[in-house]
Every structure is written in structure tokens, then in C-alpha cells.
Amino acid sequence: MAKNVAIVHHADRRTDVHMPYAPGIVVTRGRLVFLSGVTAAAVYHSHPHRDEEFDLPPTMREQAVLAMENLKKTLEAAGCGLPDLVSATRFLTDVREQDDLNLVWADYLNGHLPTTTTVEVSRLATHPRCKIEISAIAVTDDDSHGGPEMAPNSDGGPEMAPKPPTLGPPRRSRRGPR
């Protein structure tokens, strides 16, 4: 079944200003896709973090491009794309750089307007040089065509399949036994 997504506007909407986001979105049909925050850093990196894996560009514009590429790649892995975004929270270490982010955002979204919230934070957990992190929600069609295969898990609920292998032993807590 095709997704059904509608943008919500106020009755007294101003049409003389450009809005880089939708005030609200109503979803009545579709498959929800929740994305963890992406930054300019590689999505798959070591934990605990290793400084040598974070060769990040110095500007917001360059980091925004890398973050949007990571966002796009994650959406594609889930069987959808940037036009399927319905909501994003953008965390910036310097809100004065949001205009640079908004230029990149607009280039990538090409007129599509998800709901957004932009927040200034003192630091991002990924690395001290990260300037931006984007967490998002997308909606795609209910059918599994074009998306990851879904198979019931042992509890009867959906599970992504095939499951990627886990490398190495499980991590142990550094705090020791409780």
C-alpha cells in the first residue's frame, strides 16, 4: 500500500517568506524508518573512538555534505531516500553556522520539506571536531518492494533479514559485575 503523507499548514500561513521546513506532517499510511544520528564521520567507526578515524573537514558546509551523504546512504539501505524524510533533528555545535547547513540541506532535499528542529549543543559524542549530527525519521511505502526483506523473528514480530554477522566477542562492561 502506498504511503500517505500530508504537510500541515496554519490557516493564517504567510506565503511571502521561505520556510526551510514543514510546520507539521501527518502520516496515515506507510512504513516508518528511524535513523540514528549521522555526522560527517564514517557511520561505521570504532568504539571506543580512535582519533585517527576522524579526519574531518573544518567547515560546516563540508561536514554538512558528508553528513547528508551518510544520511542518504542509510536511507537507501532501508529502501527509501531523502524524499521520504518526514522529520529531522539537527544538532549543531555552533548555531551561527546553520545558514551554511541550510544551503547544503536545500541542495540535497531539492524542495522537499520535512519537519526539522535545530539545536545547539556544546559538543557531539562522536568527536570533538564534529560540527553536526542529524537524527531522522522517514516514511516509505508499506510494501517490502525496494526495501530490506522482512521476516518474522522468534516472537512473531518483524526482523530485518538477512542478519549481518557479528564480528568478535560481545563487549564486556568496564564497570565489572554488579
C-alpha atoms as a printed R data frame, in Angstrom:
    type eleno elety resid chain resno      x       y      z
1   ATOM     1    CA   MET     A     1  0.000   0.000  0.000
2   ATOM     2    CA   ALA     A     2  1.333   3.440 -0.898
3   ATOM     3    CA   LYS     A     3  2.342   5.805  1.861
4   ATOM     4    CA   ASN     A     4  0.093   8.776  2.656
5   ATOM     5    CA   VAL     A     5  1.958  11.838  3.938
6   ATOM     6    CA   ALA     A     6  0.446  15.329  4.141
7   ATOM     7    CA   ILE     A     7  2.076  18.614  5.158
8   ATOM     8    CA   VAL     A     8  0.180  20.635  7.766
9   ATOM     9    CA   HIS     A     9 -0.032  24.429  7.380
10  ATOM    10    CA   HIS     A    10 -1.696  27.036  9.580
11  ATOM    11    CA   ALA     A    11 -4.799  28.786  8.262
12  ATOM    12    CA   ASP     A    12 -3.025  32.162  8.562
13  ATOM    13    CA   ARG     A    13  0.131  30.910  6.805
14  ATOM    14    CA   ARG     A    14  2.485  33.568  5.481
15  ATOM    15    CA   THR     A    15  3.281  32.884  1.846
16  ATOM    16    CA   ASP     A    16  5.705  35.792  1.471
17  ATOM    17    CA   VAL     A    17  8.530  34.024  3.360
18  ATOM    18    CA   HIS     A    18 10.574  30.924  2.534
19  ATOM    19    CA   MET     A    19 10.350  28.155  5.106
20  ATOM    20    CA   PRO     A    20 13.165  25.540  5.091
21  ATOM    21    CA   TYR     A    21 10.880  23.060  6.873
22  ATOM    22    CA   ALA     A    22  7.243  21.950  7.148
23  ATOM    23    CA   PRO     A    23  5.420  23.061 10.321
24  ATOM    24    CA   GLY     A    24  3.890  19.590 10.657
25  ATOM    25    CA   ILE     A    25  3.366  16.336  8.781
26  ATOM    26    CA   VAL     A    26  0.569  13.788  9.136
27  ATOM    27    CA   VAL     A    27  1.295  10.174  8.153
28  ATOM    28    CA   THR     A    28 -1.714   7.871  7.734
29  ATOM    29    CA   ARG     A    29 -0.089   5.015  5.781
30  ATOM    30    CA   GLY     A    30  3.469   3.839  5.314
31  ATOM    31    CA   ARG     A    31  6.430   2.124  6.916
32  ATOM    32    CA   LEU     A    32  8.376   4.168  9.471
33  ATOM    33    CA   VAL     A    33 12.172   4.209  9.266
34  ATOM    34    CA   PHE     A    34 14.069   5.593 12.287
35  ATOM    35    CA   LEU     A    35 17.664   6.664 11.775
36  ATOM    36    CA   SER     A    36 20.352   7.081 14.388
37  ATOM    37    CA   GLY     A    37 22.247  10.335 14.267
38  ATOM    38    CA   VAL     A    38 24.737  10.674 11.414
39  ATOM    39    CA   THR     A    39 27.703  13.012 11.329
40  ATOM    40    CA   ALA     A    40 30.466  13.798  8.838
41  ATOM    41    CA   ALA     A    41 32.401  10.836 10.265
42  ATOM    42    CA   ALA     A    42 32.156   7.359  8.808
43  ATOM    43    CA   VAL     A    43 28.955   5.675 10.011
44  ATOM    44    CA   TYR     A    44 30.908   2.551 10.970
45  ATOM    45    CA   HIS     A    45 33.789   3.508 13.252
46  ATOM    46    CA   SER     A    46 35.495   2.029 16.293
47  ATOM    47    CA   HIS     A    47 34.034   2.133 19.774
48  ATOM    48    CA   PRO     A    48 35.711   3.319 21.866
49  ATOM    49    CA   HIS     A    49 36.566   6.001 19.336
50  ATOM    50    CA   ARG     A    50 40.030   6.199 17.818
51  ATOM    51    CA   ASP     A    51 41.184   9.698 16.882
52  ATOM    52    CA   GLU     A    52 42.844   8.519 13.653
53  ATOM    53    CA   GLU     A    53 39.426   7.532 12.241
54  ATOM    54    CA   PHE     A    54 38.147  11.123 12.401
55  ATOM    55    CA   ASP     A    55 39.839  13.086  9.649
56  ATOM    56    CA   LEU     A    56 37.037  15.662  9.434
57  ATOM    57    CA   PRO     A    57 36.918  18.779  7.255
58  ATOM    58    CA   PRO     A    58 36.989  22.082  9.177
59  ATOM    59    CA   THR     A    59 33.881  23.827  7.789
60  ATOM    60    CA   MET     A    60 30.187  23.331  8.428
61  ATOM    61    CA   ARG     A    61 29.493  23.258  4.695
62  ATOM    62    CA   GLU     A    62 31.949  20.391  4.116
63  ATOM    63    CA   GLN     A    63 30.763  18.467  7.162
64  ATOM    64    CA   ALA     A    64 27.116  19.012  6.172
65  ATOM    65    CA   VAL     A    65 27.797  17.456  2.752
66  ATOM    66    CA   LEU     A    66 29.392  14.389  4.372
67  ATOM    67    CA   ALA     A    67 26.561  14.094  6.920
68  ATOM    68    CA   MET     A    68 23.940  14.330  4.148
69  ATOM    69    CA   GLU     A    69 25.784  11.648  2.157
70  ATOM    70    CA   ASN     A    70 25.750   9.403  5.250
71  ATOM    71    CA   LEU     A    71 22.045  10.149  5.761
72  ATOM    72    CA   LYS     A    72 21.291   9.364  2.108
73  ATOM    73    CA   LYS     A    73 23.269   6.100  2.250
74  ATOM    74    CA   THR     A    74 21.470   4.958  5.412
75  ATOM    75    CA   LEU     A    75 18.062   5.797  3.919
76  ATOM    76    CA   GLU     A    76 18.938   3.850  0.754
77  ATOM    77    CA   ALA     A    77 19.955   0.842  2.875
78  ATOM    78    CA   ALA     A    78 16.449   0.983  4.409
79  ATOM    79    CA   GLY     A    79 14.799   1.050  0.972
80  ATOM    80    CA   CYS     A    80 13.939   4.746  0.819
81  ATOM    81    CA   GLY     A    81 15.528   8.118  0.092
82  ATOM    82    CA   LEU     A    82 15.732  11.773  1.048
83  ATOM    83    CA   PRO     A    83 12.223  12.497 -0.368
84  ATOM    84    CA   ASP     A    84 10.880  10.052  2.252
85  ATOM    85    CA   LEU     A    85 12.160  12.110  5.220
86  ATOM    86    CA   VAL     A    86  9.346  13.372  7.420
87  ATOM    87    CA   SER     A    87 11.322  14.621 10.421
88  ATOM    88    CA   ALA     A    88 14.900  15.525 11.315
89  ATOM    89    CA   THR     A    89 16.630  16.855 14.395
90  ATOM    90    CA   ARG     A    90 19.846  18.675 13.562
91  ATOM    91    CA   PHE     A    91 22.381  19.177 16.326
92  ATOM    92    CA   LEU     A    92 24.992  21.889 15.704
93  ATOM    93    CA   THR     A    93 27.959  22.877 17.835
94  ATOM    94    CA   ASP     A    94 27.583  26.481 16.617
95  ATOM    95    CA   VAL     A    95 24.078  27.579 15.626
96  ATOM    96    CA   ARG     A    96 25.582  30.599 13.836
97  ATOM    97    CA   GLU     A    97 26.616  28.112 11.118
98  ATOM    98    CA   GLN     A    98 23.053  26.955 10.398
99  ATOM    99    CA   ASP     A    99 22.828  29.061  7.238
100 ATOM   100    CA   ASP     A   100 25.718  27.009  5.760
101 ATOM   101    CA   LEU     A   101 23.893  23.834  6.787
102 ATOM   102    CA   ASN     A   102 20.606  25.107  5.322
103 ATOM   103    CA   LEU     A   103 22.249  25.729  1.924
104 ATOM   104    CA   VAL     A   104 23.534  22.137  1.786
105 ATOM   105    CA   TRP     A   105 20.222  20.844  3.208
106 ATOM   106    CA   ALA     A   106 18.272  22.639  0.467
107 ATOM   107    CA   ASP     A   107 20.588  21.322 -2.280
108 ATOM   108    CA   TYR     A   108 20.121  17.731 -1.118
109 ATOM   109    CA   LEU     A   109 16.373  17.941 -0.447
110 ATOM   110    CA   ASN     A   110 15.570  19.789 -3.680
111 ATOM   111    CA   GLY     A   111 12.370  21.430 -2.433
112 ATOM   112    CA   HIS     A   112 11.286  18.615 -0.102
113 ATOM   113    CA   LEU     A   113 10.496  19.940  3.389
114 ATOM   114    CA   PRO     A   114 10.474  17.548  6.341
115 ATOM   115    CA   THR     A   115  9.792  18.870  9.813
116 ATOM   116    CA   THR     A   116 13.044  19.941 11.461
117 ATOM   117    CA   THR     A   117 14.346  21.037 14.792
118 ATOM   118    CA   THR     A   118 17.793  22.588 15.042
119 ATOM   119    CA   VAL     A   119 19.550  22.572 18.404
120 ATOM   120    CA   GLU     A   120 22.883  23.987 19.501
121 ATOM   121    CA   VAL     A   121 24.934  21.646 21.682
122 ATOM   122    CA   SER     A   122 28.284  22.159 23.385
123 ATOM   123    CA   ARG     A   123 29.790  19.006 21.862
124 ATOM   124    CA   LEU     A   124 28.809  15.908 19.900
125 ATOM   125    CA   ALA     A   125 29.696  12.477 21.278
126 ATOM   126    CA   THR     A   126 31.248  11.237 18.027
127 ATOM   127    CA   HIS     A   127 34.323  13.508 18.062
128 ATOM   128    CA   PRO     A   128 35.271  17.000 19.314
129 ATOM   129    CA   ARG     A   129 35.720  18.194 15.692
130 ATOM   130    CA   CYS     A   130 32.213  17.103 14.612
131 ATOM   131    CA   LYS     A   131 30.069  20.164 13.958
132 ATOM   132    CA   ILE     A   132 26.776  18.488 13.013
133 ATOM   133    CA   GLU     A   133 24.678  15.407 13.763
134 ATOM   134    CA   ILE     A   134 21.343  14.606 12.104
135 ATOM   135    CA   SER     A   135 18.784  12.177 13.525
136 ATOM   136    CA   ALA     A   136 15.823  11.473 11.248
137 ATOM   137    CA   ILE     A   137 12.576   9.625 10.593
138 ATOM   138    CA   ALA     A   138 11.398   8.617  7.121
139 ATOM   139    CA   VAL     A   139  8.194   7.065  5.784
140 ATOM   140    CA   THR     A   140  8.168   4.760  2.813
141 ATOM   141    CA   ASP     A   141  5.523   2.538  1.224
142 ATOM   142    CA   ASP     A   142  4.114  -0.320  3.304
143 ATOM   143    CA   ASP     A   143  5.207  -2.969  0.813
144 ATOM   144    CA   SER     A   144  8.609  -4.584  1.067
145 ATOM   145    CA   HIS     A   145  9.498  -3.930 -2.590
146 ATOM   146    CA   GLY     A   146 12.697  -1.960 -2.801
147 ATOM   147    CA   GLY     A   147 13.349  -2.203  0.929
148 ATOM   148    CA   PRO     A   148 15.080  -4.676  3.176
149 ATOM   149    CA   GLU     A   149 13.476  -8.091  3.418
150 ATOM   150    CA   MET     A   150 11.302  -8.538  6.494
151 ATOM   151    CA   ALA     A   151 10.916 -11.911  8.173
152 ATOM   152    CA   PRO     A   152  9.216 -12.846 11.442
153 ATOM   153    CA   ASN     A   153 11.537 -13.236 14.421
154 ATOM   154    CA   SER     A   154 11.114 -15.913 17.110
155 ATOM   155    CA   ASP     A   155  8.476 -13.776 18.849
156 ATOM   156    CA   GLY     A   156  6.442 -13.455 15.638
157 ATOM   157    CA   GLY     A   157  7.364  -9.786 15.145
158 ATOM   158    CA   PRO     A   158  9.261  -8.436 12.129
159 ATOM   159    CA   GLU     A   159 13.019  -8.703 11.938
160 ATOM   160    CA   MET     A   160 15.378  -7.451  9.281
161 ATOM   161    CA   ALA     A   161 16.810 -10.358  7.264
162 ATOM   162    CA   PRO     A   162 19.373 -11.471  6.466
163 ATOM   163    CA   LYS     A   163 21.018 -10.531  9.711
164 ATOM   164    CA   PRO     A   164 24.608  -9.332  9.297
165 ATOM   165    CA   PRO     A   165 27.223 -11.362 11.130
166 ATOM   166    CA   THR     A   166 28.617 -10.006 14.376
167 ATOM   167    CA   LEU     A   167 32.391  -9.856 14.478
168 ATOM   168    CA   GLY     A   168 34.302 -10.595 17.668
169 ATOM   169    CA   PRO     A   169 33.140 -11.433 21.159
170 ATOM   170    CA   PRO     A   170 30.459  -9.385 22.893
171 ATOM   171    CA   ARG     A   171 31.756  -6.316 24.688
172 ATOM   172    CA   ARG     A   172 32.095  -6.547 28.431
173 ATOM   173    CA   SER     A   173 31.285  -3.725 30.773
174 ATOM   174    CA   ARG     A   174 34.295  -1.867 32.128
175 ATOM   175    CA   ARG     A   175 32.454  -1.375 35.415
176 ATOM   176    CA   GLY     A   176 32.635  -5.068 36.265
177 ATOM   177    CA   PRO     A   177 29.886  -7.240 37.723
178 ATOM   178    CA   ARG     A   178 27.042  -5.662 39.660
